[in-house]
Amino acid sequence: MSDPTVAAMALTELPTRQSFFKPHRIVLMAIAAVLVFCIVWFMRWDWVPKYSGRLVHGVGVTLMLLFVTSIFGFLLAVPIGLVQVTGPWPLKMLAKGFCTIVRGTPLLLQLWLLYYGLGSLFPQFPEIRNSFLWPYLREAWPYGVAALTISFAAYEGEVMRGAFAGVPPGELEAARAYGMSPFTVFRRIWLPRAIHRALPTLNGETVLQLKATPLVATITVIDVYAVVSKVRQETYITYEPLLLLALIYLCLTALLVVGFRYFESRIPTRGA
């Protein structure tokens, strides 16, 4: 099927303006409008100005955790996926075992093992307590960053393994026939094609990474989830802070999805 035909079929499947005015959709939009009105009018929101500064700071911490752990996790995932396709047997088994163990155990357990396990061992060594690393190792956020990075690397490493293996061998052979070095083939052909194939899954993994960030609140990192929990403790209000938290995560997720969709639309799909 030719590209113009596929594009025409995709356009015909897009929702039209008239489709939004079907009876069942009108009813759903009316129900949503009533719910929003009731939430805004009948619930207490007088606490928001008092905690707005903390909420903004918490969102910043959440975004920092998301971007830092996703970037470093992806940088680790590339060699983890590549070595499972081309690496020697010992490295291949080591990478596969890493992905299996991390993906097979709860992230909360990994986080607590790092913070309460490894973190409790460091103070026992005077060399570490007197080193320049101690001001950082005594804090909670490095263990949260490490746990989230390791988790993202394991999940995305399996995705990159499939992406590297899915690149047509003919493209790599053609690049070698042009006289490219192995590193140039990897940098200009293999890695970009693998990222292109993995981009939709990377979108989903990044959204899941955003939803995993509240776990760091269990080790005293003050993200937006921890701020909302503090609001509930101080105001004795239950539903309004949780609804606001859900709205914040919905907005952040929407921004991530829109951003990835933009990058996907900028990448040509011919021959994908």
Secondary structure, DSSP 8 states (H G I E B T S, - for coil): --HHHHHHHHHHHS--TGGGGSHHHHHHHHHHHHHHHHHHHHS--TTHHHHHHHHHHHHHHHHHHHHHHHHHHHHHHHHHHHHHHHS-HHHHHHHHHHHHHHHHS-HHHHHHIIIIIIHHHGGG-HHHHTSTTHHHHTSSHHHHHHHHHHHHHHHHHHHHHHHHHHS-HHHHHHHHHTT--HHHHIIIIIHHHHHHHHHHHHHHHHHHHHHHGGGGGGGT---HHHHHHHHHHHH---HHHHHHHHHHHHHHHHHHHHHHHHHHHHS--TT-
